[in-house]
Amino acid sequence: MDTVNRTLTGRCHCGTIRYTMSADVLHNCLCHCSDCRRHAGAPMVAWAMVPEEAVSISGEPATYASSEHGRRLFCRDCGTGLFYRNARMLPGMLDIQTGTLDDPDALPPAAHIQTAEQLAWMEDAHALPRFTRYPAP
């Protein structure tokens, strides 16, 4: 996929925080670490990393210090997790939760990371039954 010079847009659930980002990402992955799981309440989180200057944010996200140097930014109104910053490990970089993109299919993940912390049942999750909508009881 040609992403050079393309921009993507995204927002929190309620629309209070909106952003525009470059589609030219440094990496795009599914993170299985326990911090991401705990913060998102999900078995993994999709992230794309870009230089901070490649992102324009409208609205004021709240910041949570999730570790000594890690900062998670989210909407204070609806709680949607949006961004991650670690100025010590990744100076000048911003991770964006790609599930918050207006078109998440525009940026498919390229790798799984932190698989040492992956939930054991994720190994076979692709084999579970599938329903196009919530199944009847």
C-alpha positions in Angstrom: 0.0 0.0 0.0 1.4 3.4 -1.0 1.1 5.6 2.1 3.6 8.4 1.3 2.1 11.9 1.7 -1.4 10.5 2.6 -3.1 11.6 5.8 -5.6 9.7 7.9 -8.1 11.0 10.4 -9.5 9.6 13.6 -11.4 10.5 16.8 -12.5 9.3 20.2 -15.9 7.7 20.6 -17.7 11.0 21.5 -15.8 13.2 19.0 -14.3 15.6 21.5 -10.8 14.6 20.4 -10.1 14.5 16.7 -6.7 14.0 15.0 -5.1 13.9 11.6 -1.9 11.9 11.1 0.5 10.9 8.3 -0.2 7.5 6.8 3.6 7.2 6.5 4.1 5.3 9.7 7.3 4.0 11.2 5.7 0.8 12.4 2.2 -0.6 12.8 1.6 -3.5 15.1 -0.6 -5.4 17.5 0.7 -5.1 21.0 0.1 -8.0 23.5 1.8 -6.4 26.5 -0.1 -6.5 29.9 0.0 -2.7 30.1 -1.9 -2.3 26.8 -4.3 -5.1 27.7 -5.1 -3.6 31.1 -5.5 -0.1 29.9 -7.7 -1.0 26.9 -9.6 -3.9 28.5 -8.8 -5.9 25.4 -6.6 -8.9 24.6 -4.3 -6.7 22.4 -4.1 -3.1 21.0 -3.3 -2.0 17.5 -0.7 0.9 17.4 0.9 2.9 14.6 4.0 5.1 15.4 4.7 8.4 13.7 6.8 11.4 14.6 4.8 13.8 16.8 5.0 16.5 14.2 3.1 14.3 11.8 0.0 14.4 14.0 -2.4 17.3 14.5 -4.7 17.0 17.5 -8.0 18.9 18.0 -9.2 18.9 21.6 -7.3 18.4 24.8 -6.7 14.7 25.7 -6.1 13.8 29.4 -2.8 12.1 30.3 -2.3 9.1 32.5 1.2 8.2 33.7 1.0 4.4 33.1 4.6 3.8 34.0 7.7 5.7 35.0 8.1 7.2 31.5 5.0 6.0 29.6 2.1 8.4 29.1 -1.3 7.3 27.8 -3.5 10.0 26.4 -7.3 9.6 26.3 -10.6 11.5 26.1 -11.6 12.7 29.5 -15.3 12.7 28.3 -15.8 9.2 26.9 -12.6 7.4 28.1 -11.3 6.4 24.6 -7.6 5.6 24.6 -5.9 7.4 21.8 -2.2 7.9 22.1 0.9 6.7 23.8 4.1 8.7 24.4 7.4 7.6 26.0 9.8 10.5 25.7 12.7 8.6 27.2 12.5 5.4 25.0 11.0 7.0 21.9 11.8 10.7 21.9 9.7 12.7 19.4 7.4 9.7 18.6 3.7 9.2 19.2 1.9 5.9 19.0 -1.7 6.1 17.9 -4.4 3.5 18.6 -5.4 2.6 15.0 -8.8 1.3 16.2 -9.7 5.0 16.6 -9.0 5.8 12.9 -12.1 6.8 10.9 -11.0 4.0 8.5 -9.0 1.4 10.5 -8.7 -0.8 7.4 -6.5 1.9 5.8 -3.6 0.9 8.1 -3.5 -2.9 8.6 -1.0 -4.1 11.2 2.3 -5.5 10.0 3.5 -7.4 13.1 2.6 -8.7 16.6 4.8 -7.4 19.4 5.3 -8.2 23.1 4.1 -11.7 22.4 6.0 -12.9 25.5 3.0 -11.5 27.4 0.3 -12.7 24.9 -2.7 -14.4 26.4 -2.4 -18.2 25.7 -5.9 -18.4 24.2 -5.0 -15.8 21.5 -3.0 -18.4 19.7 -6.2 -20.1 18.5 -8.6 -17.1 18.5 -8.8 -17.2 14.7 -10.4 -20.6 14.9 -13.4 -19.5 17.0 -16.9 -19.5 15.5 -17.8 -16.3 13.7 -21.1 -14.4 13.6 -21.8 -11.3 11.4 -23.8 -9.9 14.3 -24.5 -10.9 17.9 -25.7 -14.5 17.9 -29.2 -15.4 19.1 -29.3 -16.8 22.6 
